């Protein structure tokens, strides 16, 4: 059974049909990516999974249980964490307060302390900045904070929306190395990413979205060799 299954979802912004029957699945322990151009429906798919947008048709299932009609805070408590596009950290709160907000629904204080230590081990820069306001961090540090905050919910699956956006190449490599570390520690991950080359280098499988529909799916290795992917997303020519 898939840990996450998206079954023919349709999502709208008003009258705009943004996601048109998207289906995908992520198995326990995988890293899976969604790639596509701006406006393809990638972020909308993640927002539908996390309950920010409710699908008009279709279902989202977590470990076989439908979560499509649950409010976002309940979906987080069930095990879906997200680091959103643009980071969306709390700029006036300290790094530590931002991380604590990620655990808002948890009552296991001792385990929260252990998870804070895990985040500081993954992101030593955040330990150094723990008393600093989130809004004063660099872009790369804010991305680390957004991922760390999502991990504080102790998610079964982590949704990452454009983790490389606006970062220098050396920071992109660092962030993706940490993403692999998080996966090796047992967290299943679904990544939305415009940097298709980087995304396909760290994931097992991928889906390609165009105008709200899945047009290709397969192993990362096969997608890297696909002519459409190479021309449209990897910047290669025939």
C-alpha positions in Angstrom: 0.0 0.0 0.0 1.3 3.5 -0.9 1.9 5.9 2.0 0.4 8.7 -0.1 -2.0 8.2 -2.9 -3.5 11.0 -5.0 -6.4 9.7 -7.0 -7.7 11.7 -9.9 -7.9 15.1 -8.1 -9.4 18.2 -9.7 -8.7 21.5 -8.1 -9.8 25.0 -8.9 -9.0 28.7 -8.2 -12.4 30.1 -8.6 -13.3 29.1 -12.2 -9.8 28.3 -13.2 -9.3 24.5 -13.5 -5.7 24.3 -12.2 -5.3 20.5 -11.6 -7.1 18.1 -14.0 -7.3 14.6 -12.8 -3.8 14.2 -11.3 -3.0 10.8 -9.9 0.3 9.9 -8.2 1.6 7.7 -5.4 4.5 7.8 -3.0 5.6 4.6 -1.3 7.1 4.4 2.2 10.7 5.5 2.2 10.8 7.0 -1.3 11.8 10.4 -2.6 9.5 11.3 -5.5 9.5 14.6 -7.5 6.9 16.6 -9.5 8.5 18.6 -12.2 7.0 21.1 -14.7 7.0 24.7 -15.8 5.4 27.6 -14.0 1.6 27.2 -13.9 1.7 23.5 -14.5 -0.2 22.7 -11.2 2.7 21.5 -9.1 2.2 23.7 -6.1 -1.6 23.4 -6.4 -1.2 19.6 -6.1 0.8 20.0 -2.9 -1.8 22.4 -1.5 -4.5 20.0 -2.2 -2.7 17.2 -0.5 -2.1 19.3 2.6 -5.8 20.5 2.7 -5.2 24.2 1.9 -7.2 23.6 -1.3 -10.1 21.1 -1.2 -10.5 19.0 -4.4 -13.8 19.2 -6.2 -13.3 15.7 -7.5 -10.9 12.9 -6.5 -9.3 11.7 -3.3 -6.1 12.0 -1.3 -5.3 9.0 0.9 -2.6 8.7 3.6 -1.8 5.0 4.3 -5.2 4.1 2.8 -7.2 6.6 4.8 -8.9 9.4 2.9 -7.8 12.9 4.2 -9.3 15.0 1.3 -12.0 16.5 3.5 -10.0 17.1 6.6 -8.8 20.6 7.6 -5.1 21.4 7.2 -4.2 21.3 10.9 -5.7 17.8 11.2 -3.8 16.6 8.1 -0.6 17.9 9.7 -1.5 15.9 12.9 -2.0 12.8 10.7 1.5 13.0 9.4 1.8 15.4 6.4 4.3 18.2 6.8 5.1 20.9 4.3 7.8 23.5 3.7 5.9 25.8 1.4 7.0 27.8 -1.7 8.6 31.0 -0.5 9.4 29.5 2.9 6.7 31.4 4.8 8.6 31.5 8.0 7.4 33.9 10.8 9.8 36.8 10.3 9.4 38.4 13.8 9.8 35.2 15.7 13.2 33.7 16.5 14.5 30.6 14.9 13.7 28.6 18.0 10.1 30.0 18.1 9.6 29.2 14.4 10.7 25.6 15.1 8.5 25.3 18.1 5.5 26.4 16.0 6.1 23.4 13.8 5.3 21.2 16.9 2.2 23.2 17.9 -0.1 20.1 17.8 2.2 17.9 19.9 2.0 17.2 23.6 5.1 15.0 23.9 7.5 17.7 25.3 10.4 15.4 25.8 10.3 14.1 22.2 10.0 17.7 21.0 13.3 18.5 22.7 14.9 15.5 20.9 13.5 16.6 17.6 14.9 20.1 18.1 18.3 18.6 18.6 17.8 16.6 15.4 17.0 19.7 13.4 20.0 21.6 14.8 22.2 18.6 13.9 20.8 18.6 10.3 21.2 22.4 10.1 24.0 23.6 12.3 23.5 27.2 11.1 20.1 27.2 12.8 21.7 26.3 16.1 24.0 29.3 15.7 21.0 31.5 14.8 18.5 30.1 17.3 17.8 33.5 19.0 17.8 35.5 15.8 14.6 36.7 14.2 13.6 34.6 11.2 13.2 37.6 8.9 16.9 38.5 9.3 18.2 35.2 8.0 19.6 34.7 4.5 17.5 33.0 1.9 19.3 29.7 2.4 18.9 29.9 6.1 15.2 30.6 5.8 14.9 27.5 3.6 16.6 25.5 6.2 14.2 26.9 8.8 11.2 26.1 6.7 12.3 22.5 6.3 13.2 22.3 10.0 9.8 23.7 11.1 8.1 21.0 8.9 10.2 18.3 10.5 9.2 19.4 14.0 5.7 18.1 13.2 7.3 14.6 12.9 5.7 14.0 9.5 5.3 10.6 7.9 5.6 12.4 4.6 7.4 15.7 3.9 6.2 17.9 1.1 8.8 20.3 -0.2 7.7 23.1 -2.6 10.6 24.6 -4.6 13.3 24.1 -2.0 16.0 25.5 -4.4 14.1 28.7 -5.4 16.4 31.7 -5.2 19.4 30.0 -3.8 23.0 30.0 -5.1 24.1 26.7 -6.7 26.3 25.8 -3.7 23.4 26.2 -1.4 21.1 24.2 -3.7 23.6 21.3 -3.5 23.7 21.6 0.3 19.9 21.7 0.7 19.5 18.6 -1.5 22.2 16.7 0.4 20.3 17.4 3.6 17.0 16.3 1.9 18.7 13.0 1.2 19.9 12.7 4.8 16.3 13.3 6.0 15.1 10.6 3.8 17.8 8.2 5.0 16.6 8.9 8.5 13.2 7.5 7.6 11.1 10.3 6.3 9.3 9.8 2.9 9.5 12.9 0.7 7.6 14.5 -2.2 9.4 17.4 -3.9 8.0 20.0 -6.3 11.0 21.5 -8.1 11.7 23.5 -11.2 15.4 22.5 -11.1 14.6 19.2 -12.8 18.2 18.1 -13.1 18.8 18.4 -9.4 15.5 16.9 -8.4 16.0 13.8 -10.7 19.5 13.3 -9.3 18.2 12.6 -5.8 14.8 11.0 -6.3 13.7 7.5 -7.2 10.7 8.3 -9.4 9.1 11.4 -10.9 6.0 12.8 -12.5 5.9 15.5 -15.2 3.0 18.0 -15.1 1.8 20.2 -17.9 -1.2 22.4 -17.7 -2.6 20.6 -14.7 -2.2 17.0 -16.0 0.4 14.3 -15.6 1.9 13.7 -19.0 4.9 11.5 -18.0 5.8 9.3 -15.1 8.6 6.8 -14.4 11.9 6.2 -12.7 14.2 9.2 -12.4 16.7 7.5 -14.6 14.2 7.0 -17.4 12.9 10.5 -17.1 16.4 11.9 -17.4 16.7 10.1 -20.8 13.3 11.1 -22.0 13.5 13.5 -25.0 10.6 15.8 -23.8 12.2 16.1 -20.4 15.7 16.7 -21.7 14.5 19.5 -24.1 11.9 21.2 -21.9 13.3 20.8 -18.4 17.0 19.9 -18.6 17.9 22.5 -21.2 19.3 20.0 -23.7 18.9 19.9 -27.4 18.7 17.0 -29.7 
